[in-house]
Amino acid sequence: MAAYCEVCSLQLNNDYAFRTHLTGKKHLRNYQQKELQKKILENSIFVSPIPRCFTACKLIEFFLQFGSIDSYKIGANYAIITFNKREPVNYLLNNPIWINKTKLDIKRRTLNNPKKMCNANSTEVAKVIDYDSIKTIFEEETTFDNQLAAFLNAVLLSNAEVETRYENICKSLSLIFASVFPNCQTYRFGSTQTGLGFKECDLDIYMDIGVPICESKNSPWTMKKVFKEVKSIMYKINNVFTDIVSIPKAKTPIIKFYHVPTKISCDISFKNGFGIYNSDLIKHCLSLDMRLKPLMILIKYWARQCKISGCGKISNYALMMLIIFYLQQAEPSILPPLKEFQKTCVPKIVNGWQVNFDENMVLPPIVNSNNIPQLLLGFFEYYINFQFKTNVVCPWDGIPHTKEEFIEVNKLPNYMARYKEIATTDDLKLDIGKFVCIQDPIELNRNVAASTSQRIITLFQEYCKVGAEFCTSERVDNYKNLLEYLFTSVSKPNNDNIQIVIAIHAGPYLSIGLPDNFEEREDIINKEQYKKDNWYFIVFNLVKDIFEKVYKLKVEVLSADKEAKQQKIEILSDVHTKEHTQFLLHCVGTKCIWSNRRAGTVNLNPSMSALDREASISDNVLEENSKRGRLREVKLDFICKFEKKENPVHVQLELINKNSRAKLFKEFGYAVRDKIRRIAMNTLLHMLQHEKHY
């Protein structure tokens, strides 16, 4: 006999299929979502219209007299308010409610889109600290200090909230999982531990199950077994855990879930407790100077408003490391190198790294007396021109090292002995191959900004420029409008000014293209310098040919040394490359030849060099698109800055838009920045293998 599941809106063929379906994860998840929807609706009201001249803050203050509010959403002329319990809702629905002699039209909240309701709570939670919900602070308060105090009170988690809600989750988890892991301990880390958490923020949890987790076959607990057991318990207690998602393949495997009693989203990990030690270290730094917590909260909220922080962008932890690093560079400095905290205590080693520090260490008095707006200005100015491409941010020793210093581990300072001991293979070294590298102060081989792209850093620096301008201009008015301008400046930066930087390293190719009798020639006195000059000359011509032959651009060469005026170089020779350290290649083109190149790869000679191969593909694409009338005409006009670099020997190319449409230049730049380097490196390899000259 057929059966129908109302929860899942699903028709089942027979009773057996129906009973099997009721025990499945999909049904359980849908049931949990339905129950959550029901609870939210029972505890929510819809108010419309909102009385004129009544701000969002005043409206929420008014409804707080009826009961605790979990979340709210304020629209143009309506409000959705969710209480902690259903009693306030019942009272408001059954009694006339007046504000300023105006009777409010209050209805029970209804559900317009059930599919979106599963995410409704998290969406409304985010509204609690959205700028629209707090902007009245900057309209009502008249001084920077008062605005800052009201802002912190509006967005920051209180200690009471942390203890009664977040800490209780950890305690309950330890009790729930004690049946499987008798000696388990659960710890908070991240913003709820450092004191930098926004209201209704997620909770990061580390659970020590009390026994080692090992991936060997004979181990009683592997990560896979732990995940399976934890998820099994969570699915059984569906009145506590919902929206359970496991991410076992991440660098730090986690299980995400929604904790129903407290309405908090959580991430729980089991791998290691480094997050706890990192959080304690940040918390200790905050305790050293009362200005640091508000400064970090302001920058964190600013980055949130600018949409440059979060998953896939600048993580909040990486942002804190940037702030700490700046405070180490400030004149005079406010924070010492973080390694100083580890010198005076007996090391506690976890996975090879020292994780403890001396909280009682006596530091010299802090003599920097800058106020918070001045510190904000210093942060913005420091990072406006910071060379993320070539430098490593190292809060551990407080020094901006170059990435080249980390290539040869043995040449690093002696105080990095622990890093030298561990970084014996490439996979154990600090990942300096990413555009941004911020060294973790505890796991010294971890780049905490490895997932941050060049585009996000360009945006970050653009917003820093805007922030610095606001800090400077608002000084004359005692920074009265500074916070309002900072948090609403999202559209100010010119995102079209992208930075395309390409590095081509000599590496094993430094000796290519040398004369046959190079070693015997007595007229070449400085042979090492000759190798460099010869390599620069080869690469310059190679780059010029890539633009001309592959991308069909007209190229004009100009000198670009600071001490010389820009002038056209008619015939480039090795003499010219010796005379100048920089060149400008003015490139102009009208053919879009960088996209849809697969059609041109037919019948190519496999023995061709990379340059010849790509040039042939361009010819084929040009011919084929011309025949079919699909050739895209464009107007590309940019400058390529060619700069010779040493230690190690390489060249740096920077593409700068001149008269192209911004969107077109961005498309071209992103398409060719990796391609140019690959063509150059593969052509150099071809020359080395076949002992060819350029």
N, C-alpha and C positions, 0 to 999 in steps of 0.2 A: 504494500500500500504506500502511495506517495506521501511525502511529508514536506512541510515548508518551514524554513527557518526565518522568523521575522527579524531577528537581529542582523542577519547577513543578506536578507532579501534573496534567498536561494531556495530553489526547488530540488528536493532529493527524491531519488527513484523509489526507495523503500525504507522501512523502519531501521534496518541495519545500517544503511548509509547515513541515515539521520543521526543515529547514536554515535557513529564514528565521527561524523562532522562535529558534534557537540564537544568532543574531547580534543579537537584539533586546535592548533595555535591561532589560526586565522579567526575562528569563531571566538576564541577567548579574547583576542585582541579587539575584535569588533564589539564584544560585550563590554569590555573595559571602557572603550571609547563612548559607548552609549550611556553607561553609568556616569562617566565623567560629564558628558553633555547634560544629563538629567540634573546632576548636582549643581552645575554652573547655572542652569536656567532657574532652578529653585531658589538660588541665592542672589539672583540678579534682577535689576529694575531698568526700565527704559524711560528717560525723562526728556520730553520735547513739547514745546520749545523751552529754551533756557531764557530766563528773564534778562532783559537788557542791562548793561552795565554791571553784570555779575560775572566776575572772572572765574576761571577754572578752579583756582586755589580756594576761593571763597565758597564755591559750590561744594567742593569736597569737604571743606571744614564744616559746612552746614550739615552734610549727611553723616559725618563722623559722630554726631551726637546720638545717632540711632544705633550705632554698632561699628565694629571693626571692619574696615574695607580691605579686601584682598587685592583688587585691581579695578581700574576704571579706564574708560575711553571717552574723550571729549571731542565731539565733532563740531561742525560749524554752528549748528543750532540744536544739538542733542547731547545726551550723556548716557553712557551705559555704565552702571555701577554694580560691582559684584561684592557682596558682603561675605564675611566669614561664616555666618549662620543664616538660616532661613527666617528666623524670628523678625529681624528688622524689615525684611521684605513684606512679610505678612502684615505688619503694623502699617507700613507706608501705603500698602495697597488698600487697606480698609479704613484709613483715616484721612481727612482732608489736610494737606500740607501747604502752608502759606510761606512765601518769602516776599518781604516788602509789599504787603497787601496784594500779592499776586498768588493765585492758587496754582500749584504745579500740577501738570498733567503727567501722572505717574502710572505706568503700565508694567505688567510682567514682561520680561524680555522674551522675545520669540526667536526662533531659529529659522533664518532665511536660507542658509546653505549648509546642510548637515555635513557635507564632505569637508568643509573647512573648519568645522567646529572642533575637531580633534586638536587643531593648532590654535584655537581661539584663546585659550588661557595664556599660552606663552606669548602670543601677539600682544594681548592686553597688558601683560606684565611688563613688556618692553616700554609701553606707553607711560609707565609710572615715572620714568626719568627722561622721557623725550623732551626736547627743548620747548615744544608747545605747552607742555604741562608745567614747566617751571619758569617760563619767560616773564611772568608777572613779578618775579623777584627783582628783575632788573628794571622794571617800571616803577615799583613801589619803593625800593631802597635807593638812597641817594649817594652813598659813599661806597668805595670799592670794598672796604673792610666789612661793611654790613652786607653787601651783596655776596661776598665770599662766604661769610658765616651762614647766611640763609641758603646759599647754593649747596654747601656741604651738608647742611641739615636735611635738604630736600632729596639729595641723591645717594648719600652714604648709608650703608647698613649700620644700624646702631649695635652696640655691644649686646644689648638685651635681645635683639633679633637673632644675632649670631648664636647666642647661648640657648635660647628657647626653641629655635627652629633648626638651624644648621647643625649645631653640636648634638642635638637630640637624634638627628638622622644617623650620625656615626654611632651613637650609643645603641640605637635600635638595631643597626646592621650587625654589630658585634653579637648581640643576643640572638638575632635570627639565624645567623650562620654558625653559631657555636655548636649546633648539632652535627655539623660536618667538619668544621675546623674548631676544635675545642679551645685552642690557644690563640685564636685570631684576635687581632687588634686593628681598629679602624681609626684613621687620622684624617683630619682636614688639611688641605694645602691650597695654595693659590690665593686669590684675593680675599677669601673669607678668613684666612689665617693672617695675612699681612695687615689687614685693616683697610684695604683699598677696594673693598667690594661695593658695587652699586646695589641699590635696593632690588630685590628679587633676582639677583645674579645666580648663575649656576653654581653648583657645589662640586669641587674636585675632591675625590676621596682616594686614599691609598689604603688597601687592606693587606696587612701582613698576616698570612694564613697560619703562621706559627711553625711551619715546616718549609724546607727548601723546595722551590719549584725548579725542576731540572728537566731538560728535554731528552735525556737518555731513555732508552727503551724500558729499562728496569726501574725507572723512577716511579714512586707511587703517585706523584703529582706532577704532571706536565701542564703547561699553560692551557692546552686543549681540554684536559680533564677538569681543571679549575673552572674554566668558562662553562663547560657543560653542566657541572654541579650547581654553580651559582645561578645560571639561567633556569635550571629546573626548579629550584626553590622559588625564584622570583615569579615564574609563571603560575605556581601553585597559590601564591599569596596575591591574588589579583586585586585585593582591596588596598594593597600597599604599593605594588609596583605595576606600572603600565608603560607603554611605548618603549619596550625593551629592545635595544638594538646593540648587537655585539660587533666590534671592529677588531678582530683578532690579528689582522695582518699589518696593523700600524706599527711604527717603531716602538711605541709604548701601547700595547694592546689595552683596549678599554671596553667596558660595557656601559652604554648610555641607558638611562631609565628616568621615568618621571615618578617622584615620590608623592603619592596621592594625599596622605594626611597633611603634609606641609605645603603641597603644590610647588615643589621645587624640582627643577631638572638637575640630574646628577650624572657625573662621569666617575666610574670606579675603575682603578687599575691595581695590578698585583705584581708588576714586574720588579720595581725597585722604589725606594723611598726618597730619591733625590729631590723630588718636588717638595717634600717636607723641609729638607735642609735649605733649599733655595728660598723658600718662603720665610723661614726663620731668619735667614741672612738679610733679606730685604726688610723684615720687621725690625731687626736690630738697627739697620741704617736709619730707618725712620725715627727711631728713639733718640738719635744723636742730636737732632735739631728739629724744633717744632715747625719750621717752615717747610720741611720736606714732604710731609703728608699732603697738605693742601696743594703744594706744587705738583706732585705726582697725580693727584686726583684731577686737577685742572687740565694737565697735559693728556691724561687718559681720556677725559671727556671730550676735549678738543679733537683728538685723533678719532674718536668715535663719531663725532659730528661730521668730520671730514671724510669719513668712510675709508680710512687708510689703516685701520686696526681690525684685528679679528682673524678668522680662519682664512688662510691663503694670502694674508696681507702681513702687517707687522703685528705679531702676537703681543698681547699685553705684557708678557714676561720680557720679551725683547725690548719693548718700549721702556720698561723699568730699567733695564740694563743701559739703555741709551741715556736715560736721565742720570743714573748713578755715575756713568762715565763722564758726562758733562760736569757734574759736581766735583769730580776729581781734577778737571782741567780748569775750573773757575779760578780767577785771580782775586784774592787768595782762595785756595781750595777749601771746600767744605767737607768732603769725605776723603779719607785716605785710600790707597790701594787696598782692595779687599784681602789680599794676602797677608796684610799686617795683622788681621784678626786671628790668623792661624799660627802665628809665630810663637805665642806664649802659652799654648795648651798642648797636652799630649794628643797626638793625632789619633783620630778615629777613622779607620780606613774601611771604605765600602767599595767593592769592585775596583780597588787600586787607587781610589781618590780620597783625599782627606775631606770629610764632610762637616766636621765640627769647627767651632771658632770660639774665641774667648769673649764672652759678653761683658766681662768685668774689666777688660783692658782699659787702662787709663790713657786717653788721647790728649794731645795739646789742645788748648782752648780754641774754639772756632772764632776767628777774627773777621770773617767776611760778614758785613752788616747789611748787605743788599736786601731790599724788601722783595716780596714775591713777584710783583710785576718786573722788577729789574732782573730777577733770576729767570723769569720767563723769557725776557729779551735775550739774556745770555744764552739760553738753550737754543732759541731760534737762530741766533747769529752764528753759534758754533756749528750747527749742522747745515746751514744754507749751502756752504761750499765744501763740506766734508767729502773727501774722495773715497766713497764706499767701494768703488771699483778696485782700488789698489791698496786700501788700508784695512786693518783688522781692529775692531773695537774690543779692547781687552780690559774690562773692569777689574780683573784679578790683580794686575800690576799697574793699572792706571796709565798705560802708555799706548798711543796709537801706532802699533807696529805695521810695517808693510807686509803684504802677503808673501813677498819674496823671502822674507826672513823665516817663514814657516816651511819653505821648500826644503831647505837643508836643516834638519832638526838639530844636528850637532852644533850648529852655530848660534843657537838660541842661548839666552843668558843662563847662567848656572842655577839661578833660583827656579828655573823651569825643569829641574832634574826629574821630578815625578812625571811630567809630560813626556820627557825624552825617554824615560824607561818604558812607557806604555806605547808611544807612537813609533813602533818598530816596523809596521807595515802600513800601506796606504789606507786601508780600511780603518785603521786605528788612529790616523792623523786627523787633525782639525780640517774640516772641509772648506778649503779656501777657494775652491773652484766656482762657488756660487757668487753671484754679483755682490751680495751682502754677506759679511762674516762678522758675527758678534760672538766672542768666545764666552762660554759659560764659566762662571767663576769657581765652580766646583768640579764638574766634568770638563776638564780643560780641552778635551778633544771634540767637544760638541759645539756645533754652530747653531745657535738658537734662532737664527734668522735665515736658515737654509731655504725656506719656502718663500721668502720675500723676493718679489720680482723687481727688475730694474724700473718697470713702469710705476710701481707703488713708491719706490724710493724717490723717483723724479717728482711724483705728486707730493710726497712728504716734504721735499726741499722747496717746492713751490709754495706750499702752505706755510712753511717756516718763513719765507720771504714776506708773505702777507702778515703773518703774526708779528714779525719784527717791526713792520711798518706801523701796525696798530699800537704796539707797545711804545714806540717812539712818539707817535702823534698824540696819544692820549695822556702822555706825561703832563702836558700843560694843564690838563683839566683833572689832575689827580686820579687818573685812570677810571673816571666815573662810568664811562661807556665801554671800557676795555673788554669785559667778559661778554657783553652782548655782541660786540663786533666779532670777537674770536669765534663764538659759537654759531654765528650766522654767516661766516665768510666762505661757505662751501663753494660758491660759484665764482669766487674771486680769481684763483690761479688760472693761468693760461695753460691748460693741459695739452695744447697743441704743440708747445715747445718741447718735444721729446728729445732725449739725448741718446744718440746712437754712437756707442764707443766699441771699437773692434781692436783687439790686440793680436799681433802675429809674432810669435816668439821664434828666435833663431834655433835654440835647442841643438839637435845634432846636425843641423843644416848650415852651420856657420861657415863650413869650409867648401861649400859647393861653388862651382863656377870659377875656381882659381886657375891661374895659368898652369900649363902642364909642368913647367920647370920652376914652380913657385918656390920650393925649398932651396933650390940652388941659386936663385937670383940674388945677387949681391946689391943690386940697386934698390931693393926693398929693405930698408933698414928696420922699421918697426912692423914686423910681420903680423902681430896680433891686431894692430890698428888697421892694417891693410885688409885683413879678413873681415873686420867689422864694416869698413867702408864699402868693400865689395858686396857684402850681404845686403847692406842698406840700399845700394844702387840696384841690385837685382830685385829686391822686394818692391822698391818704388816703381820700377818699370812693370813689374808683375801686376801691381794694383792698378796702375794706369791702363794696362791692357785689359784687365777685367772690366773696368768701366767702359772702355771703348769697344772691345770685341764681344763681350758677353751681354752687356746692358745697352750697347749701341748709343753711347753718350759722346758728345763732343767735349773734349777735355782741354782746358787751358791751364798751364802751370805757372804759379806765382811763387816768389819767395815770401816767407812769412816770419823771418826772424825778428825779434823785438827791436833789434838795433838797426834793422834795414827797412826801408820803405818797400811796400808791396810793388813788385815789378814783374812783368812778364818775362819768362825764360823761354826763348825761342827754341833752342836745341839743348836738351838735357844730357849731360855727360857725367861720368864719375867724378869729374872735377867739381861740378856744381853740387853734387851730393855731399862732397867733403866740406864745401864752403858753408853750407846751410844746415841747420839742425831741424828746421821746419819748412814745409811747403804747403801751399794751398792749391788744391786741384778744383778749379771751377768747372762743374759738370752740368751740361745742359742736354736734355733729350726730349723726344716727342713720341717715343714708342714704348708701350707697356709690354716689356719683354720678360718681366720677372715672374709672371703668373702663368698657369696652365702650360707648363713646359714638358709634360710627359709625352705629348704628341710628337715632340721633336727628337725622341731618343732612339728612333729606329735606325738600323743599319750603321751603327757607329763602330769604328775600329777600336777594339779593346786595348790596343797598345798606345793609344793617344794619351797625352798628358791631360790632367784635369782641366786646364785652361782651354786647350784645343777642343776637348770634348764639349765643354759648356758653350764655347763659341759656336761650334757646329750645331748644337741644339738650338741656340738662338737663331741661327740662319734658317734652320728648318721650321721653327715656330713662326718666324717672320714671313717666310714664303707661304706656309700653309694658311695662316690667318689672312694674308693679303688675298689669296685666291678665293677664300670663302667670305670675304668682306667682313671679317670679325676682328680686324686689327684695331685696337683701342688707341686712339690718339690722346696724348696727354701733354702737359707742360711741366716738365721736371727741371728745376733749377736749384742747385745746392752747392755748398762748398764742402770738400773733404780736406780736413786738416791732417796732414801727414807729419808725424813727429818721431824723431829718432830717440830711443831710450836705451839706457844701460843698466847693468846690475839687476837682472840679467839682460842680455842684448835682445831687444825687440822693438817693434814699431807700434805706435798707437794711432789708429785712424778715428777721427771724430767727424761725423756727418752733421752739417749744420744747414738748416733750411734757409734759402735766400729768397726766392720768389715763387716757390711752388705753393699750391693750395695745401693747407695744413693737413687735411685728411689724406691727400695723395702722398705727401712726404712721409707721413706716419706709416701708410701702407707699404711704401717702398722700403723704408728703413727697417721695419720689422721683418720684411721678406728677405732682405739681403744681408743683415748683420751677421748671421751665422754662416750664410752661404759664401760670402767673400772670404772669410777666414778658412773655410774648408777647401775652397778652390786653391787659395794660396799655399796652404800646408801640403795638399796632395800634389800640387805642381812641384814644390820643392822636393818632396819625396821622390817624384818621378825623375827629377834632375839628378838626385843623389844615386838612385838605382842604376840609371843609364849613363852616368858621368857626363851629363850634358852641360853646355854653357847657355846662358840666357842672352 
